[in-house]
Amino acid sequence: MAGASHYILPRPTFDKPVKLLIVVSPYYKDIADNMVAGAVAEIEAVGGTYEIVEVPGALEIPTAIGISDRASNFDGYVALGCVIRGETTHYDTVCNDSSRAIQLLGLQGLCIGNGILTVENRQQAEVRADPKDQNKGGGAAAAALHLIALTRKWGAQTKGVGFKPASDSYRLA
């Protein structure tokens, strides 16, 4: 249903600054630029900082995130790109494999907002990328920020989780 509204979580807040890497494939440059603008606005709205790197296509986005995770100190990642259905099954491969790779990186603990658009035509992409319309770039940044907030919340817990060591009064002779 076109134009249906949906609930958007309130922005998370942070005690310490956040730093994100925006990994974008500018294959469709105008669409990518709009998505980056939406993502940047969302990151700046929470006082965060960011860097942007460009990769050739959607399939390279998860690889760049994996490389960055091993070699840098970002709190989270925003994956931005656009795949428009064509005449071959390449569309399915790119959509499925890029999404699956991002999901696997997320399950390993990386905080990633997936903003890779998978659409039928250019008009759908333009509406989704527009910061004044569906703002999927901003939504991807918001998703990464929420995951960072959860990581910081749960990463700071030190009590009440797991096993407690036996006390000194409970030692066997």
NORSULNOR-V521939 format. One record per residue. RES is the residue in one letter. OMEGA is omega in whole degrees, 0 to 359 (999 if undefined). Layout:
BEGIN
res->RES omega->OMEGA
res->RES omega->OMEGA
END
This chain:
BEGIN
res->M omega->182
res->A omega->176
res->G omega->179
res->A omega->179
res->S omega->178
res->H omega->182
res->Y omega->176
res->I omega->179
res->L omega->173
res->P omega->179
res->R omega->174
res->P omega->175
res->T omega->185
res->F omega->175
res->D omega->178
res->K omega->182
res->P omega->176
res->V omega->181
res->K omega->182
res->L omega->173
res->L omega->174
res->I omega->178
res->V omega->187
res->V omega->170
res->S omega->183
res->P omega->181
res->Y omega->170
res->Y omega->193
res->K omega->182
res->D omega->178
res->I omega->179
res->A omega->180
res->D omega->178
res->N omega->180
res->M omega->177
res->V omega->179
res->A omega->178
res->G omega->180
res->A omega->180
res->V omega->180
res->A omega->181
res->E omega->179
res->I omega->180
res->E omega->181
res->A omega->177
res->V omega->179
res->G omega->181
res->G omega->175
res->T omega->184
res->Y omega->168
res->E omega->180
res->I omega->171
res->V omega->178
res->E omega->176
res->V omega->186
res->P omega->185
res->G omega->182
res->A omega->180
res->L omega->180
res->E omega->183
res->I omega->180
res->P omega->178
res->T omega->178
res->A omega->178
res->I omega->178
res->G omega->177
res->I omega->181
res->S omega->181
res->D omega->180
res->R omega->189
res->A omega->184
res->S omega->186
res->N omega->178
res->F omega->176
res->D omega->182
res->G omega->187
res->Y omega->174
res->V omega->181
res->A omega->183
res->L omega->177
res->G omega->181
res->C omega->176
res->V omega->180
res->I omega->183
res->R omega->177
res->G omega->184
res->E omega->184
res->T omega->179
res->T omega->178
res->H omega->177
res->Y omega->182
res->D omega->179
res->T omega->182
res->V omega->180
res->C omega->184
res->N omega->184
res->D omega->179
res->S omega->179
res->S omega->180
res->R omega->180
res->A omega->178
res->I omega->178
res->Q omega->179
res->L omega->177
res->L omega->177
res->G omega->179
res->L omega->175
res->Q omega->175
res->G omega->178
res->L omega->179
res->C omega->186
res->I omega->169
res->G omega->183
res->N omega->178
res->G omega->176
res->I omega->180
res->L omega->174
res->T omega->191
res->V omega->181
res->E omega->185
res->N omega->184
res->R omega->181
res->Q omega->177
res->Q omega->180
res->A omega->182
res->E omega->179
res->V omega->182
res->R omega->182
res->A omega->186
res->D omega->179
res->P omega->179
res->K omega->181
res->D omega->183
res->Q omega->172
res->N omega->181
res->K omega->174
res->G omega->176
res->G omega->179
res->G omega->178
res->A omega->177
res->A omega->179
res->A omega->179
res->A omega->179
res->A omega->180
res->L omega->178
res->H omega->178
res->L omega->176
res->I omega->180
res->A omega->178
res->L omega->179
res->T omega->179
res->R omega->180
res->K omega->184
res->W omega->178
res->G omega->181
res->A omega->181
res->Q omega->180
res->T omega->183
res->K omega->173
res->G omega->180
res->V omega->176
res->G omega->183
res->F omega->176
res->K omega->179
res->P omega->177
res->A omega->179
res->S omega->180
res->D omega->183
res->S omega->182
res->Y omega->178
res->R omega->177
res->L omega->182
res->A omega->999
END
